[in-house]
């Protein structure tokens, strides 16, 4: 089974809750996965950044925004149509 995450890198200071990675071996942009309390599974998004330091800065900003949305009881993950109806 091929590895799902390439160049998986933990972002320091978040107790293993935040990682950046590339989705494919030849991918140009970095994506991230975040584990947020009260949210089932990981939140996965793209950073749209090619450089790792810029991607990490973007990930930290997005994580803080996601935690803020969670504390305000706002939607973090989009629900699929068949889950709603």
HTML snippet that shows the backbone in 3Dmol.js (N, CA, C, O; Angstrom):
<script src="https://3Dmol.org/build/3Dmol-min.js"></script>
<div id="view" style="width:600px;height:400px;position:relative"></div>
<script>
const pdb = `
ATOM      1  N   UNK A   1       0.853  -1.183   0.000  1.00  0.00           N
ATOM      2  CA  UNK A   1       0.000   0.000   0.000  1.00  0.00           C
ATOM      3  C   UNK A   1       0.891   1.235   0.000  1.00  0.00           C
ATOM      4  O   UNK A   1       1.765   1.359   0.858  1.00  0.00           O
ATOM      5  N   UNK A   2       0.688   2.149  -0.942  1.00  0.00           N
ATOM      6  CA  UNK A   2       1.530   3.340  -0.989  1.00  0.00           C
ATOM      7  C   UNK A   2       1.245   4.272   0.191  1.00  0.00           C
ATOM      8  O   UNK A   2       0.141   4.306   0.736  1.00  0.00           O
ATOM      9  N   UNK A   3       2.278   5.021   0.561  1.00  0.00           N
ATOM     10  CA  UNK A   3       2.144   5.969   1.656  1.00  0.00           C
ATOM     11  C   UNK A   3       1.234   7.110   1.239  1.00  0.00           C
ATOM     12  O   UNK A   3       1.353   7.629   0.129  1.00  0.00           O
ATOM     13  N   UNK A   4       0.335   7.501   2.114  1.00  0.00           N
ATOM     14  CA  UNK A   4      -0.644   8.540   1.840  1.00  0.00           C
ATOM     15  C   UNK A   4      -0.033   9.939   1.960  1.00  0.00           C
ATOM     16  O   UNK A   4      -0.431  10.858   1.243  1.00  0.00           O
ATOM     17  N   UNK A   5       0.914  10.093   2.851  1.00  0.00           N
ATOM     18  CA  UNK A   5       1.528  11.393   3.111  1.00  0.00           C
ATOM     19  C   UNK A   5       3.011  11.335   2.778  1.00  0.00           C
ATOM     20  O   UNK A   5       3.716  10.423   3.209  1.00  0.00           O
ATOM     21  N   UNK A   6       3.474  12.301   2.017  1.00  0.00           N
ATOM     22  CA  UNK A   6       4.887  12.371   1.665  1.00  0.00           C
ATOM     23  C   UNK A   6       5.503  13.575   2.361  1.00  0.00           C
ATOM     24  O   UNK A   6       4.885  14.635   2.458  1.00  0.00           O
ATOM     25  N   UNK A   7       6.700  13.402   2.832  1.00  0.00           N
ATOM     26  CA  UNK A   7       7.412  14.453   3.559  1.00  0.00           C
ATOM     27  C   UNK A   7       6.583  14.952   4.742  1.00  0.00           C
ATOM     28  O   UNK A   7       6.493  16.158   4.974  1.00  0.00           O
ATOM     29  N   UNK A   8       5.989  14.042   5.479  1.00  0.00           N
ATOM     30  CA  UNK A   8       5.174  14.372   6.646  1.00  0.00           C
ATOM     31  C   UNK A   8       6.056  15.022   7.697  1.00  0.00           C
ATOM     32  O   UNK A   8       7.058  14.446   8.120  1.00  0.00           O
ATOM     33  N   UNK A   9       5.683  16.219   8.116  1.00  0.00           N
ATOM     34  CA  UNK A   9       6.477  16.994   9.071  1.00  0.00           C
ATOM     35  C   UNK A   9       5.573  17.537  10.167  1.00  0.00           C
ATOM     36  O   UNK A   9       4.582  18.213   9.889  1.00  0.00           O
ATOM     37  N   UNK A  10       5.918  17.236  11.415  1.00  0.00           N
ATOM     38  CA  UNK A  10       5.140  17.770  12.533  1.00  0.00           C
ATOM     39  C   UNK A  10       5.500  19.235  12.749  1.00  0.00           C
ATOM     40  O   UNK A  10       6.672  19.610  12.704  1.00  0.00           O
ATOM     41  N   UNK A  11       4.489  20.054  12.983  1.00  0.00           N
ATOM     42  CA  UNK A  11       4.710  21.467  13.285  1.00  0.00           C
ATOM     43  C   UNK A  11       4.905  21.579  14.787  1.00  0.00           C
ATOM     44  O   UNK A  11       4.028  21.197  15.561  1.00  0.00           O
ATOM     45  N   UNK A  12       6.034  22.093  15.195  1.00  0.00           N
ATOM     46  CA  UNK A  12       6.376  22.173  16.611  1.00  0.00           C
ATOM     47  C   UNK A  12       5.480  23.119  17.393  1.00  0.00           C
ATOM     48  O   UNK A  12       4.999  24.124  16.871  1.00  0.00           O
ATOM     49  N   UNK A  13       5.267  22.775  18.656  1.00  0.00           N
ATOM     50  CA  UNK A  13       4.498  23.632  19.550  1.00  0.00           C
ATOM     51  C   UNK A  13       3.012  23.332  19.590  1.00  0.00           C
ATOM     52  O   UNK A  13       2.258  24.055  20.240  1.00  0.00           O
ATOM     53  N   UNK A  14       2.575  22.284  18.910  1.00  0.00           N
ATOM     54  CA  UNK A  14       1.147  21.972  18.871  1.00  0.00           C
ATOM     55  C   UNK A  14       0.852  20.564  19.386  1.00  0.00           C
ATOM     56  O   UNK A  14      -0.215  20.017  19.106  1.00  0.00           O
ATOM     57  N   UNK A  15       1.769  19.981  20.124  1.00  0.00           N
ATOM     58  CA  UNK A  15       1.595  18.681  20.789  1.00  0.00           C
ATOM     59  C   UNK A  15       1.112  17.579  19.848  1.00  0.00           C
ATOM     60  O   UNK A  15       0.238  16.796  20.221  1.00  0.00           O
ATOM     61  N   UNK A  16       1.659  17.504  18.651  1.00  0.00           N
ATOM     62  CA  UNK A  16       1.311  16.444  17.718  1.00  0.00           C
ATOM     63  C   UNK A  16      -0.050  16.587  17.073  1.00  0.00           C
ATOM     64  O   UNK A  16      -0.575  15.619  16.523  1.00  0.00           O
ATOM     65  N   UNK A  17      -0.628  17.762  17.129  1.00  0.00           N
ATOM     66  CA  UNK A  17      -1.953  17.986  16.554  1.00  0.00           C
ATOM     67  C   UNK A  17      -1.914  18.591  15.154  1.00  0.00           C
ATOM     68  O   UNK A  17      -2.953  18.737  14.512  1.00  0.00           O
ATOM     69  N   UNK A  18      -0.722  18.942  14.680  1.00  0.00           N
ATOM     70  CA  UNK A  18      -0.619  19.676  13.426  1.00  0.00           C
ATOM     71  C   UNK A  18       0.561  19.157  12.607  1.00  0.00           C
ATOM     72  O   UNK A  18       1.691  19.107  13.094  1.00  0.00           O
ATOM     73  N   UNK A  19       0.290  18.774  11.361  1.00  0.00           N
ATOM     74  CA  UNK A  19       1.302  18.233  10.464  1.00  0.00           C
ATOM     75  C   UNK A  19       1.166  18.868   9.084  1.00  0.00           C
ATOM     76  O   UNK A  19       0.059  19.169   8.638  1.00  0.00           O
ATOM     77  N   UNK A  20       2.290  19.067   8.416  1.00  0.00           N
ATOM     78  CA  UNK A  20       2.286  19.460   7.009  1.00  0.00           C
ATOM     79  C   UNK A  20       2.820  18.284   6.207  1.00  0.00           C
ATOM     80  O   UNK A  20       3.626  17.497   6.704  1.00  0.00           O
ATOM     81  N   UNK A  21       2.370  18.168   4.972  1.00  0.00           N
ATOM     82  CA  UNK A  21       2.781  17.057   4.131  1.00  0.00           C
ATOM     83  C   UNK A  21       2.481  17.396   2.678  1.00  0.00           C
ATOM     84  O   UNK A  21       1.818  18.385   2.368  1.00  0.00           O
ATOM     85  N   UNK A  22       2.989  16.547   1.806  1.00  0.00           N
ATOM     86  CA  UNK A  22       2.646  16.630   0.390  1.00  0.00           C
ATOM     87  C   UNK A  22       1.782  15.426   0.065  1.00  0.00           C
ATOM     88  O   UNK A  22       2.009  14.337   0.592  1.00  0.00           O
ATOM     89  N   UNK A  23       0.804  15.611  -0.789  1.00  0.00           N
ATOM     90  CA  UNK A  23      -0.151  14.542  -1.100  1.00  0.00           C
ATOM     91  C   UNK A  23       0.402  13.504  -2.063  1.00  0.00           C
ATOM     92  O   UNK A  23      -0.057  12.362  -2.061  1.00  0.00           O
ATOM     93  N   UNK A  24       1.364  13.868  -2.874  1.00  0.00           N
ATOM     94  CA  UNK A  24       1.960  12.923  -3.821  1.00  0.00           C
ATOM     95  C   UNK A  24       3.466  13.161  -3.864  1.00  0.00           C
ATOM     96  O   UNK A  24       3.952  14.213  -3.449  1.00  0.00           O
ATOM     97  N   UNK A  25       4.185  12.187  -4.362  1.00  0.00           N
ATOM     98  CA  UNK A  25       5.639  12.284  -4.409  1.00  0.00           C
ATOM     99  C   UNK A  25       6.081  13.516  -5.201  1.00  0.00           C
ATOM    100  O   UNK A  25       7.022  14.204  -4.807  1.00  0.00           O
ATOM    101  N   UNK A  26       5.412  13.788  -6.300  1.00  0.00           N
ATOM    102  CA  UNK A  26       5.807  14.904  -7.165  1.00  0.00           C
ATOM    103  C   UNK A  26       4.961  16.160  -6.955  1.00  0.00           C
ATOM    104  O   UNK A  26       4.954  17.041  -7.815  1.00  0.00           O
ATOM    105  N   UNK A  27       4.260  16.257  -5.846  1.00  0.00           N
ATOM    106  CA  UNK A  27       3.415  17.417  -5.573  1.00  0.00           C
ATOM    107  C   UNK A  27       4.265  18.661  -5.335  1.00  0.00           C
ATOM    108  O   UNK A  27       5.365  18.583  -4.788  1.00  0.00           O
ATOM    109  N   UNK A  28       3.740  19.802  -5.753  1.00  0.00           N
ATOM    110  CA  UNK A  28       4.448  21.066  -5.558  1.00  0.00           C
ATOM    111  C   UNK A  28       4.031  21.775  -4.280  1.00  0.00           C
ATOM    112  O   UNK A  28       4.868  22.386  -3.616  1.00  0.00           O
ATOM    113  N   UNK A  29       2.755  21.708  -3.923  1.00  0.00           N
ATOM    114  CA  UNK A  29       2.262  22.466  -2.779  1.00  0.00           C
ATOM    115  C   UNK A  29       2.125  21.587  -1.543  1.00  0.00           C
ATOM    116  O   UNK A  29       1.964  20.370  -1.635  1.00  0.00           O
ATOM    117  N   UNK A  30       2.193  22.234  -0.395  1.00  0.00           N
ATOM    118  CA  UNK A  30       2.057  21.566   0.895  1.00  0.00           C
ATOM    119  C   UNK A  30       0.603  21.610   1.337  1.00  0.00           C
ATOM    120  O   UNK A  30      -0.119  22.565   1.051  1.00  0.00           O
ATOM    121  N   UNK A  31       0.187  20.570   2.035  1.00  0.00           N
ATOM    122  CA  UNK A  31      -1.128  20.511   2.652  1.00  0.00           C
ATOM    123  C   UNK A  31      -0.920  20.301   4.146  1.00  0.00           C
ATOM    124  O   UNK A  31       0.205  20.077   4.593  1.00  0.00           O
ATOM    125  N   UNK A  32      -2.006  20.373   4.920  1.00  0.00           N
ATOM    126  CA  UNK A  32      -1.866  20.115   6.355  1.00  0.00           C
ATOM    127  C   UNK A  32      -3.039  19.305   6.859  1.00  0.00           C
ATOM    128  O   UNK A  32      -4.114  19.279   6.261  1.00  0.00           O
ATOM    129  N   UNK A  33      -2.796  18.640   7.986  1.00  0.00           N
ATOM    130  CA  UNK A  33      -3.868  17.962   8.705  1.00  0.00           C
ATOM    131  C   UNK A  33      -3.789  18.418  10.151  1.00  0.00           C
ATOM    132  O   UNK A  33      -2.708  18.523  10.730  1.00  0.00           O
ATOM    133  N   UNK A  34      -4.941  18.684  10.713  1.00  0.00           N
ATOM    134  CA  UNK A  34      -5.013  19.191  12.079  1.00  0.00           C
ATOM    135  C   UNK A  34      -6.010  18.365  12.874  1.00  0.00           C
ATOM    136  O   UNK A  34      -7.063  17.985  12.363  1.00  0.00           O
ATOM    137  N   UNK A  35      -5.677  18.094  14.106  1.00  0.00           N
ATOM    138  CA  UNK A  35      -6.566  17.406  15.028  1.00  0.00           C
ATOM    139  C   UNK A  35      -7.081  18.460  16.001  1.00  0.00           C
ATOM    140  O   UNK A  35      -6.312  19.031  16.774  1.00  0.00           O
ATOM    141  N   UNK A  36      -8.385  18.712  15.957  1.00  0.00           N
ATOM    142  CA  UNK A  36      -8.989  19.753  16.789  1.00  0.00           C
ATOM    143  C   UNK A  36      -9.982  19.098  17.736  1.00  0.00           C
ATOM    144  O   UNK A  36     -10.798  18.277  17.319  1.00  0.00           O
ATOM    145  N   UNK A  37      -9.910  19.463  19.013  1.00  0.00           N
ATOM    146  CA  UNK A  37     -10.822  18.903  20.015  1.00  0.00           C
ATOM    147  C   UNK A  37     -12.265  19.136  19.597  1.00  0.00           C
ATOM    148  O   UNK A  37     -12.627  20.225  19.153  1.00  0.00           O
ATOM    149  N   UNK A  38     -13.083  18.102  19.744  1.00  0.00           N
ATOM    150  CA  UNK A  38     -14.499  18.207  19.433  1.00  0.00           C
ATOM    151  C   UNK A  38     -14.832  17.997  17.964  1.00  0.00           C
ATOM    152  O   UNK A  38     -16.006  18.013  17.592  1.00  0.00           O
ATOM    153  N   UNK A  39     -13.833  17.802  17.129  1.00  0.00           N
ATOM    154  CA  UNK A  39     -14.058  17.574  15.700  1.00  0.00           C
ATOM    155  C   UNK A  39     -13.630  16.149  15.381  1.00  0.00           C
ATOM    156  O   UNK A  39     -12.511  15.744  15.694  1.00  0.00           O
ATOM    157  N   UNK A  40     -14.509  15.407  14.768  1.00  0.00           N
ATOM    158  CA  UNK A  40     -14.221  14.014  14.445  1.00  0.00           C
ATOM    159  C   UNK A  40     -13.265  13.926  13.260  1.00  0.00           C
ATOM    160  O   UNK A  40     -13.499  14.544  12.222  1.00  0.00           O
ATOM    161  N   UNK A  41     -12.209  13.174  13.413  1.00  0.00           N
ATOM    162  CA  UNK A  41     -11.234  13.005  12.347  1.00  0.00           C
ATOM    163  C   UNK A  41     -10.312  14.206  12.224  1.00  0.00           C
ATOM    164  O   UNK A  41     -10.296  15.094  13.077  1.00  0.00           O
ATOM    165  N   UNK A  42      -9.549  14.211  11.143  1.00  0.00           N
ATOM    166  CA  UNK A  42      -8.635  15.322  10.883  1.00  0.00           C
ATOM    167  C   UNK A  42      -9.303  16.366   9.995  1.00  0.00           C
ATOM    168  O   UNK A  42     -10.160  16.049   9.170  1.00  0.00           O
ATOM    169  N   UNK A  43      -8.900  17.595  10.180  1.00  0.00           N
ATOM    170  CA  UNK A  43      -9.244  18.660   9.241  1.00  0.00           C
ATOM    171  C   UNK A  43      -8.077  18.730   8.276  1.00  0.00           C
ATOM    172  O   UNK A  43      -6.937  18.943   8.688  1.00  0.00           O
ATOM    173  N   UNK A  44      -8.357  18.551   6.985  1.00  0.00           N
ATOM    174  CA  UNK A  44      -7.297  18.559   5.972  1.00  0.00           C
ATOM    175  C   UNK A  44      -7.555  19.688   4.993  1.00  0.00           C
ATOM    176  O   UNK A  44      -8.665  19.855   4.486  1.00  0.00           O
ATOM    177  N   UNK A  45      -6.519  20.453   4.740  1.00  0.00           N
ATOM    178  CA  UNK A  45      -6.617  21.566   3.789  1.00  0.00           C
ATOM    179  C   UNK A  45      -5.279  21.760   3.096  1.00  0.00           C
ATOM    180  O   UNK A  45      -4.252  21.255   3.550  1.00  0.00           O
ATOM    181  N   UNK A  46      -5.301  22.490   2.003  1.00  0.00           N
ATOM    182  CA  UNK A  46      -4.073  22.838   1.312  1.00  0.00           C
ATOM    183  C   UNK A  46      -3.571  24.185   1.815  1.00  0.00           C
ATOM    184  O   UNK A  46      -4.353  25.038   2.235  1.00  0.00           O
ATOM    185  N   UNK A  47      -2.266  24.359   1.765  1.00  0.00           N
ATOM    186  CA  UNK A  47      -1.695  25.654   2.147  1.00  0.00           C
ATOM    187  C   UNK A  47      -1.497  26.542   0.922  1.00  0.00           C
ATOM    188  O   UNK A  47      -1.374  27.760   1.048  1.00  0.00           O
ATOM    189  N   UNK A  48      -1.466  25.931  -0.262  1.00  0.00           N
ATOM    190  CA  UNK A  48      -1.192  26.623  -1.524  1.00  0.00           C
ATOM    191  C   UNK A  48       0.197  27.251  -1.539  1.00  0.00           C
ATOM    192  O   UNK A  48       0.450  28.201  -2.280  1.00  0.00           O
ATOM    193  N   UNK A  49       1.087  26.717  -0.720  1.00  0.00           N
ATOM    194  CA  UNK A  49       2.457  27.215  -0.634  1.00  0.00           C
ATOM    195  C   UNK A  49       3.427  26.158  -1.144  1.00  0.00           C
ATOM    196  O   UNK A  49       3.232  24.964  -0.914  1.00  0.00           O
ATOM    197  N   UNK A  50       4.461  26.597  -1.831  1.00  0.00           N
ATOM    198  CA  UNK A  50       5.478  25.692  -2.365  1.00  0.00           C
ATOM    199  C   UNK A  50       6.635  25.541  -1.381  1.00  0.00           C
ATOM    200  O   UNK A  50       7.189  24.451  -1.241  1.00  0.00           O
ATOM    201  N   UNK A  51       6.999  26.610  -0.708  1.00  0.00           N
ATOM    202  CA  UNK A  51       8.123  26.612   0.241  1.00  0.00           C
ATOM    203  C   UNK A  51       7.646  26.141   1.611  1.00  0.00           C
ATOM    204  O   UNK A  51       6.593  26.564   2.086  1.00  0.00           O
ATOM    205  N   UNK A  52       8.428  25.259   2.248  1.00  0.00           N
ATOM    206  CA  UNK A  52       8.056  24.716   3.552  1.00  0.00           C
ATOM    207  C   UNK A  52       7.911  25.783   4.633  1.00  0.00           C
ATOM    208  O   UNK A  52       6.925  25.737   5.369  1.00  0.00           O
ATOM    209  N   UNK A  53       8.841  26.755   4.781  1.00  0.00           N
ATOM    210  CA  UNK A  53       8.656  27.764   5.839  1.00  0.00           C
ATOM    211  C   UNK A  53       7.378  28.599   5.658  1.00  0.00           C
ATOM    212  O   UNK A  53       6.719  28.951   6.637  1.00  0.00           O
ATOM    213  N   UNK A  54       7.041  28.908   4.418  1.00  0.00           N
ATOM    214  CA  UNK A  54       5.797  29.651   4.159  1.00  0.00           C
ATOM    215  C   UNK A  54       4.582  28.783   4.454  1.00  0.00           C
ATOM    216  O   UNK A  54       3.573  29.270   4.965  1.00  0.00           O
ATOM    217  N   UNK A  55       4.678  27.497   4.134  1.00  0.00           N
ATOM    218  CA  UNK A  55       3.581  26.573   4.410  1.00  0.00           C
ATOM    219  C   UNK A  55       3.353  26.440   5.911  1.00  0.00           C
ATOM    220  O   UNK A  55       2.208  26.413   6.362  1.00  0.00           O
ATOM    221  N   UNK A  56       4.423  26.358   6.684  1.00  0.00           N
ATOM    222  CA  UNK A  56       4.282  26.238   8.143  1.00  0.00           C
ATOM    223  C   UNK A  56       3.649  27.498   8.728  1.00  0.00           C
ATOM    224  O   UNK A  56       2.809  27.403   9.623  1.00  0.00           O
ATOM    225  N   UNK A  57       4.030  28.657   8.246  1.00  0.00           N
ATOM    226  CA  UNK A  57       3.417  29.908   8.717  1.00  0.00           C
ATOM    227  C   UNK A  57       1.928  29.927   8.381  1.00  0.00           C
ATOM    228  O   UNK A  57       1.116  30.346   9.207  1.00  0.00           O
ATOM    229  N   UNK A  58       1.562  29.483   7.189  1.00  0.00           N
ATOM    230  CA  UNK A  58       0.155  29.424   6.774  1.00  0.00           C
ATOM    231  C   UNK A  58      -0.633  28.430   7.621  1.00  0.00           C
ATOM    232  O   UNK A  58      -1.782  28.686   7.984  1.00  0.00           O
ATOM    233  N   UNK A  59      -0.010  27.297   7.932  1.00  0.00           N
ATOM    234  CA  UNK A  59      -0.655  26.261   8.740  1.00  0.00           C
ATOM    235  C   UNK A  59      -0.944  26.774  10.147  1.00  0.00           C
ATOM    236  O   UNK A  59      -2.033  26.552  10.677  1.00  0.00           O
ATOM    237  N   UNK A  60       0.001  27.442  10.739  1.00  0.00           N
ATOM    238  CA  UNK A  60      -0.205  27.988  12.089  1.00  0.00           C
ATOM    239  C   UNK A  60      -1.360  28.978  12.097  1.00  0.00           C
ATOM    240  O   UNK A  60      -2.190  28.962  13.006  1.00  0.00           O
ATOM    241  N   UNK A  61      -1.415  29.832  11.092  1.00  0.00           N
ATOM    242  CA  UNK A  61      -2.502  30.814  10.989  1.00  0.00           C
ATOM    243  C   UNK A  61      -3.845  30.106  10.823  1.00  0.00           C
ATOM    244  O   UNK A  61      -4.822  30.467  11.479  1.00  0.00           O
ATOM    245  N   UNK A  62      -3.896  29.103   9.954  1.00  0.00           N
ATOM    246  CA  UNK A  62      -5.141  28.369   9.731  1.00  0.00           C
ATOM    247  C   UNK A  62      -5.578  27.597  10.970  1.00  0.00           C
ATOM    248  O   UNK A  62      -6.771  27.523  11.265  1.00  0.00           O
ATOM    249  N   UNK A  63      -4.633  27.026  11.691  1.00  0.00           N
ATOM    250  CA  UNK A  63      -4.970  26.269  12.898  1.00  0.00           C
ATOM    251  C   UNK A  63      -5.604  27.184  13.943  1.00  0.00           C
ATOM    252  O   UNK A  63      -6.604  26.825  14.564  1.00  0.00           O
ATOM    253  N   UNK A  64      -5.032  28.345  14.133  1.00  0.00           N
ATOM    254  CA  UNK A  64      -5.585  29.300  15.100  1.00  0.00           C
ATOM    255  C   UNK A  64      -6.993  29.718  14.689  1.00  0.00           C
ATOM    256  O   UNK A  64      -7.876  29.841  15.538  1.00  0.00           O
ATOM    257  N   UNK A  65      -7.208  29.937  13.392  1.00  0.00           N
ATOM    258  CA  UNK A  65      -8.545  30.283  12.904  1.00  0.00           C
ATOM    259  C   UNK A  65      -9.533  29.138  13.127  1.00  0.00           C
ATOM    260  O   UNK A  65     -10.674  29.376  13.522  1.00  0.00           O
ATOM    261  N   UNK A  66      -9.106  27.901  12.878  1.00  0.00           N
ATOM    262  CA  UNK A  66      -9.980  26.747  13.075  1.00  0.00           C
ATOM    263  C   UNK A  66     -10.363  26.573  14.544  1.00  0.00           C
ATOM    264  O   UNK A  66     -11.519  26.290  14.860  1.00  0.00           O
ATOM    265  N   UNK A  67      -9.405  26.740  15.426  1.00  0.00           N
ATOM    266  CA  UNK A  67      -9.704  26.628  16.863  1.00  0.00           C
ATOM    267  C   UNK A  67     -10.662  27.742  17.285  1.00  0.00           C
ATOM    268  O   UNK A  67     -11.568  27.510  18.085  1.00  0.00           O
ATOM    269  N   UNK A  68     -10.468  28.933  16.757  1.00  0.00           N
ATOM    270  CA  UNK A  68     -11.381  30.040  17.050  1.00  0.00           C
ATOM    271  C   UNK A  68     -12.791  29.749  16.556  1.00  0.00           C
ATOM    272  O   UNK A  68     -13.761  30.032  17.259  1.00  0.00           O
ATOM    273  N   UNK A  69     -12.917  29.193  15.365  1.00  0.00           N
ATOM    274  CA  UNK A  69     -14.235  28.825  14.836  1.00  0.00           C
ATOM    275  C   UNK A  69     -14.880  27.742  15.703  1.00  0.00           C
ATOM    276  O   UNK A  69     -16.085  27.775  15.955  1.00  0.00           O
ATOM    277  N   UNK A  70     -14.076  26.791  16.151  1.00  0.00           N
ATOM    278  CA  UNK A  70     -14.612  25.714  16.983  1.00  0.00           C
ATOM    279  C   UNK A  70     -15.118  26.270  18.309  1.00  0.00           C
ATOM    280  O   UNK A  70     -16.164  25.838  18.793  1.00  0.00           O
ATOM    281  N   UNK A  71     -14.412  27.201  18.895  1.00  0.00           N
ATOM    282  CA  UNK A  71     -14.823  27.796  20.181  1.00  0.00           C
ATOM    283  C   UNK A  71     -16.077  28.647  20.037  1.00  0.00           C
ATOM    284  O   UNK A  71     -16.819  28.828  21.002  1.00  0.00           O
ATOM    285  N   UNK A  72     -16.318  29.170  18.838  1.00  0.00           N
ATOM    286  CA  UNK A  72     -17.517  29.973  18.589  1.00  0.00           C
ATOM    287  C   UNK A  72     -18.667  29.125  18.050  1.00  0.00           C
ATOM    288  O   UNK A  72     -19.701  29.655  17.643  1.00  0.00           O
ATOM    289  N   UNK A  73     -18.477  27.800  18.051  1.00  0.00           N
ATOM    290  CA  UNK A  73     -19.470  26.852  17.554  1.00  0.00           C
ATOM    291  C   UNK A  73     -19.837  27.093  16.095  1.00  0.00           C
ATOM    292  O   UNK A  73     -20.995  26.928  15.712  1.00  0.00           O
ATOM    293  N   UNK A  74     -18.860  27.481  15.280  1.00  0.00           N
ATOM    294  CA  UNK A  74     -19.054  27.655  13.851  1.00  0.00           C
ATOM    295  C   UNK A  74     -18.606  26.396  13.118  1.00  0.00           C
ATOM    296  O   UNK A  74     -17.865  25.582  13.669  1.00  0.00           O
ATOM    297  N   UNK A  75     -19.048  26.240  11.896  1.00  0.00           N
ATOM    298  CA  UNK A  75     -18.712  25.066  11.097  1.00  0.00           C
ATOM    299  C   UNK A  75     -17.230  25.049  10.756  1.00  0.00           C
ATOM    300  O   UNK A  75     -16.666  26.054  10.323  1.00  0.00           O
ATOM    301  N   UNK A  76     -16.617  23.903  10.956  1.00  0.00           N
ATOM    302  CA  UNK A  76     -15.208  23.729  10.602  1.00  0.00           C
ATOM    303  C   UNK A  76     -15.088  22.835   9.383  1.00  0.00           C
ATOM    304  O   UNK A  76     -14.415  23.188   8.414  1.00  0.00           O
ATOM    305  N   UNK A  77     -15.735  21.684   9.425  1.00  0.00           N
ATOM    306  CA  UNK A  77     -15.709  20.756   8.304  1.00  0.00           C
ATOM    307  C   UNK A  77     -17.029  20.863   7.555  1.00  0.00           C
ATOM    308  O   UNK A  77     -18.092  20.966   8.167  1.00  0.00           O
ATOM    309  N   UNK A  78     -16.956  20.839   6.239  1.00  0.00           N
ATOM    310  CA  UNK A  78     -18.170  20.869   5.439  1.00  0.00           C
ATOM    311  C   UNK A  78     -18.819  19.493   5.483  1.00  0.00           C
ATOM    312  O   UNK A  78     -18.142  18.469   5.392  1.00  0.00           O
ATOM    313  N   UNK A  79     -20.128  19.484   5.621  1.00  0.00           N
ATOM    314  CA  UNK A  79     -20.845  18.222   5.635  1.00  0.00           C
ATOM    315  C   UNK A  79     -21.199  17.822   4.208  1.00  0.00           C
ATOM    316  O   UNK A  79     -21.473  18.672   3.360  1.00  0.00           O
ATOM    317  N   UNK A  80     -21.189  16.540   3.961  1.00  0.00           N
ATOM    318  CA  UNK A  80     -21.585  16.030   2.664  1.00  0.00           C
ATOM    319  C   UNK A  80     -23.111  16.084   2.546  1.00  0.00           C
ATOM    320  O   UNK A  80     -23.827  16.020   3.545  1.00  0.00           O
ATOM    321  N   UNK A  81     -23.580  16.200   1.334  1.00  0.00           N
ATOM    322  CA  UNK A  81     -25.016  16.334   1.093  1.00  0.00           C
ATOM    323  C   UNK A  81     -25.797  15.180   1.698  1.00  0.00           C
ATOM    324  O   UNK A  81     -26.828  15.403   2.331  1.00  0.00           O
ATOM    325  N   UNK A  82     -25.323  13.942   1.514  1.00  0.00           N
ATOM    326  CA  UNK A  82     -26.056  12.798   2.024  1.00  0.00           C
ATOM    327  C   UNK A  82     -26.019  12.699   3.546  1.00  0.00           C
ATOM    328  O   UNK A  82     -26.834  11.977   4.120  1.00  0.00           O
ATOM    329  N   UNK A  83     -25.112  13.390   4.215  1.00  0.00           N
ATOM    330  CA  UNK A  83     -25.090  13.428   5.675  1.00  0.00           C
ATOM    331  C   UNK A  83     -26.159  14.372   6.212  1.00  0.00           C
ATOM    332  O   UNK A  83     -26.671  14.178   7.315  1.00  0.00           O
ATOM    333  N   UNK A  84     -26.495  15.396   5.428  1.00  0.00           N
ATOM    334  CA  UNK A  84     -27.473  16.385   5.857  1.00  0.00           C
ATOM    335  C   UNK A  84     -28.892  15.885   5.610  1.00  0.00           C
ATOM    336  O   UNK A  84     -29.764  16.050   6.463  1.00  0.00           O
ATOM    337  N   UNK A  85     -29.130  15.276   4.452  1.00  0.00           N
ATOM    338  CA  UNK A  85     -30.477  14.830   4.082  1.00  0.00           C
ATOM    339  C   UNK A  85     -30.588  13.338   4.082  1.00  0.00           C
ATOM    340  O   UNK A  85     -31.656  12.798   3.793  1.00  0.00           O
TER     341      UNK A  85
END
`;
const viewer = $3Dmol.createViewer("view");
viewer.addModel(pdb, "pdb");
viewer.setStyle({}, {cartoon: {color: "spectrum"}});
viewer.zoomTo();
viewer.render();
</script>
